[in-house]
Amino acid sequence: MSREAAGQTVPAEVLGASLTEEQAREIYRQGEEAVVFALLTLASKLAEAQPTPTTPSGMIPPYQKPPATRQRKRPGRKAGHPGHRRPPPERIDQRQEHRLPRCPHCGRRLRRCTDTRTRYIEDIPRGITPVVTEHTIHRDWCPHCRKRVEPVVPDALPGATLGNRTLVLSAWLHYGLGNTLSQIVEVFNYHLQLKLTPGGLVQMWYRLQEVLYPWYQQLQAEALASAVLHGDETSWRVAGKTHWLWCFANEEVTYYLIDRSRGEPALRKFFVDEFQGTLVSDFWGAYNAVVCAARQGCLVHLLRDLETVERYGRGGKHWPTFAKKLRRLLGDAIRLWRQKPDCTGEVFSSRRGRLEERLDKLIETPWEDKQAQRLIKRLRRHRHHLFTFLDKPGVPFDNNLGERAIRPAVIIRKNSYANRSQRGADAQAVLMSIYRTLKQRGHDPLQTITEAIATYLKTGQLPALPPKSTSDG
């Protein structure tokens, strides 16, 4: 029996996890070629199921991931460092005295002494109830305008029965901290004794997004005006369809964008003009469409690729030589960056030039290994984006800031399973960006947004998003 004939008598769909003992014996009775065909088919399916070096971490099942390495250093403060604890409270609301009537061990009477100790306990008061305020609004006649006028109530949005503090707190719990809608409703209903419904709360969040949308536009403008900007993206679900959450961040701004595209169309919505700064990102091809003054590719992504290929045994016999050269090249570049303040101009220029020569030589070498050829294509495509951090101050060699900025959104995605509508996705991007940026800048989100809404209701104009707080030093 030929290999083609064996393929016709042994259906490929049978060769899987559902293969029974009777089917296996039937394949064996058909002869050697049928067994060889079955084994090769199973081997091919196993190879397709294994992760490749380019497979995203989120798409790899946990049981296929390697075990975590043992932590090298002990967590916590180093020996000899002073401890840290809560400071004493600034005020005392009530006082209580505690004294035993008898010894708890033998039950006999105690001899009273003057020795005491003080302990402070801060807790939430029992029986928290919402404050209901009845607003009597006087409507008076204006002879000049010939109409009735009334004052604005800045404590809530027009027509709303929930106050601004409740609105801002609930939105912060969801978009800032990642609590689910059902969890927030339970906290308000049972602990705060404020009855809410999921639908009514979501509609209020939509109104909050409309009020704060100028801040979202301000964040985009500030991000595009920055000297260094980090970019990253991750998958997102909207109405059951795959979308992408884009994150553009630096030390003072975090801007999220949820879009159907993972390519150039989404980037055009953010980069409305030519970016005059340096864009730091991974090597995803869509970033090549961004017109910017300079770019820096994440060198840590290259080092991770080397480690992944070696861990899963994907490299050939020439892979160790290629990996050693590339790892040394990147290590020397990072070492030069750290030593730059102590180097003279001539020494730095000389070492910088040798790095370029080594990179060109590595790219020009005809490597036979497939994984080496894959990385060589990346190095050739991003030839001028690898050592930007050596020439421009403030530019890192990795995209760690971008990955840390997108991590809170990933945690929220795990909790809330993304969005059920495009309107919800828009509110998610706007409010998540604002709450994240306020945290970066050291502002109290409840107080800042509540005061901004009150100003908006009184004047009809939202104040500018406050800059980074300097109260911490």
Helices and strands as residue ranges (DSSP letters): H 3-9, G 12-14, H 21-29, H 32-49, G 57-59, G 62-64, E 140-142, E 147-149, H 164-171, I 172-176, H 181-186, I 187-191, H 198-224, E 228-238, E 241-249, E 254-259, H 264-270, E 275-281, G 285-289, E 292-297, H 299-311, H 319-339, G 340-342, H 345-364, H 370-381, G 383-385, G 388-390, H 400-416, H 422-440, H 445-459
